[in-house]
Amino acid sequence: MSGILSDPIDSGAGRRRRPTNPAQPAEKGLVVRHRTSGCVGRIVRFSPQRVVLADGNGREHELPVADGAFSVGGRTVNLVRPSPGPGDQAPALTASGSIAPERRGARVALASRIVVEGLHDAELVEKIWGDDLRAEGVVVEPLHGADDLSRVVAEFGPAPDRRLGVLLDHLVADSKEFRIATAAATDNVLIRGHRFVDVWEAVRPGVIGLEAWPRIPKGTDWKEGVRQALGFTGTSGELWRAILGRVGSYRDLEPSLVGAVEELIDFVAPPPLDDGAA
């Protein structure tokens, strides 16, 4: 099952206390060392999930942020978002929570891609991660259903320099989507997902004034069932536009979806290989 399901199994048994490291504001230009890879560089961009370092040759290295993953001056630290000083303007943030990159010219799209199940998935990913995806040159395309995923993967032709990330709804053990993902899994393909029947449900219910999403009986179209349960008189497409209009940032989404998308972006747009020059 490893490598397909995105939700971790959380068990407190046998958990050891993590060492406490000092918090280090990830100020732009700060020189840090990634303790695992040995990569050294100055901070170019930072989000709670990822940091981009520029090495001495100007090459950028994108690395995951984790407690104790970096050191400054030989001291292990936890990188955190810097707080604006008195009179300073807070850094502009993207909807995904990352520091907005400086405006540049259009970046050539990578050969790698992310595919999602449908148009609504693509619209939600664009609204929250669109700035990050454009900065990395990553294109997102809808599958219009997961049934033909194996064929899509084969036609794409994944390779080390041409990776494919896949985001699926309802990716839980023994589901149809789980079986599809298992059959389609291959080298240079990363399949991630969330437990919800539809991406609508990955929007926190409180965002649209609900305590919980309605439970829809099996055999009933989920979107249509939600529309009826909420007493919405328009079409399901119009209801989605209303829901999407309430979503402003990653905080409005369930963590399992946020984590899955962040991991897929890291996979298809990996940092350049460090050949020892850093």
Secondary structure in CASP SS format (residue, H / E / C, confidence):
PFRMAT SS
TARGET T0000
AUTHOR 0000-0000-0000
METHOD secondary structure of the structure
MODEL  1
M C 1.00
S C 1.00
G C 1.00
I C 1.00
L C 1.00
S C 1.00
D C 1.00
P C 1.00
I C 1.00
D C 1.00
S C 1.00
G C 1.00
A C 1.00
G C 1.00
R C 1.00
R C 1.00
R C 1.00
R C 1.00
P C 1.00
T C 1.00
N C 1.00
P C 1.00
A E 1.00
Q E 1.00
P E 1.00
A C 1.00
E C 1.00
K C 1.00
G C 1.00
L C 1.00
V E 1.00
V E 1.00
R E 1.00
H E 1.00
R C 1.00
T C 1.00
S C 1.00
G C 1.00
C C 1.00
V E 1.00
G E 1.00
R E 1.00
I E 1.00
V E 1.00
R E 1.00
F E 1.00
S C 1.00
P C 1.00
Q C 1.00
R E 1.00
V E 1.00
V E 1.00
L E 1.00
A E 1.00
D C 1.00
G C 1.00
N C 1.00
G C 1.00
R C 1.00
E E 1.00
H E 1.00
E E 1.00
L E 1.00
P E 1.00
V C 1.00
A C 1.00
D C 1.00
G C 1.00
A C 1.00
F E 1.00
S E 1.00
V E 1.00
G C 1.00
G C 1.00
R E 1.00
T E 1.00
V E 1.00
N E 1.00
L E 1.00
V E 1.00
R C 1.00
P C 1.00
S C 1.00
P C 1.00
G C 1.00
P C 1.00
G C 1.00
D C 1.00
Q C 1.00
A C 1.00
P C 1.00
A C 1.00
L E 1.00
T C 1.00
A C 1.00
S C 1.00
G C 1.00
S C 1.00
I E 1.00
A C 1.00
P C 1.00
E C 1.00
R C 1.00
R C 1.00
G C 1.00
A C 1.00
R C 1.00
V C 1.00
A C 1.00
L C 1.00
A C 1.00
S C 1.00
R E 1.00
I E 1.00
V E 1.00
V E 1.00
E C 1.00
G C 1.00
L H 1.00
H H 1.00
D H 1.00
A H 1.00
E H 1.00
L H 1.00
V H 1.00
E H 1.00
K H 1.00
I H 1.00
W H 1.00
G H 1.00
D H 1.00
D H 1.00
L H 1.00
R H 1.00
A H 1.00
E H 1.00
G C 1.00
V C 1.00
V E 1.00
V E 1.00
E E 1.00
P E 1.00
L C 1.00
H C 1.00
G C 1.00
A C 1.00
D C 1.00
D C 1.00
L H 1.00
S H 1.00
R H 1.00
V H 1.00
V H 1.00
A H 1.00
E H 1.00
F H 1.00
G C 1.00
P C 1.00
A E 1.00
P C 1.00
D C 1.00
R E 1.00
R C 1.00
L E 1.00
G E 1.00
V E 1.00
L E 1.00
L E 1.00
D C 1.00
H C 1.00
L C 1.00
V C 1.00
A C 1.00
D C 1.00
S C 1.00
K H 1.00
E H 1.00
F H 1.00
R H 1.00
I H 1.00
A H 1.00
T H 1.00
A H 1.00
A H 1.00
A C 1.00
T C 1.00
D C 1.00
N C 1.00
V E 1.00
L E 1.00
I E 1.00
R E 1.00
G E 1.00
H C 1.00
R C 1.00
F C 1.00
V C 1.00
D C 1.00
V H 1.00
W H 1.00
E H 1.00
A H 1.00
V E 1.00
R C 1.00
P H 1.00
G H 1.00
V H 1.00
I H 1.00
G C 1.00
L C 1.00
E C 1.00
A C 1.00
W C 1.00
P C 1.00
R C 1.00
I C 1.00
P C 1.00
K C 1.00
G C 1.00
T C 1.00
D C 1.00
W H 1.00
K H 1.00
E H 1.00
G H 1.00
V H 1.00
R H 1.00
Q H 1.00
A H 1.00
L C 1.00
G C 1.00
F C 1.00
T C 1.00
G C 1.00
T C 1.00
S H 1.00
G H 1.00
E H 1.00
L H 1.00
W H 1.00
R H 1.00
A H 1.00
I H 1.00
L H 1.00
G H 1.00
R H 1.00
V C 1.00
G C 1.00
S C 1.00
Y H 1.00
R H 1.00
D H 1.00
L E 1.00
E C 1.00
P H 1.00
S H 1.00
L H 1.00
V H 1.00
G H 1.00
A H 1.00
V H 1.00
E H 1.00
E H 1.00
L H 1.00
I H 1.00
D H 1.00
F H 1.00
V H 1.00
A C 1.00
P C 1.00
P C 1.00
P C 1.00
L C 1.00
D C 1.00
D C 1.00
G C 1.00
A C 1.00
A C 1.00
END
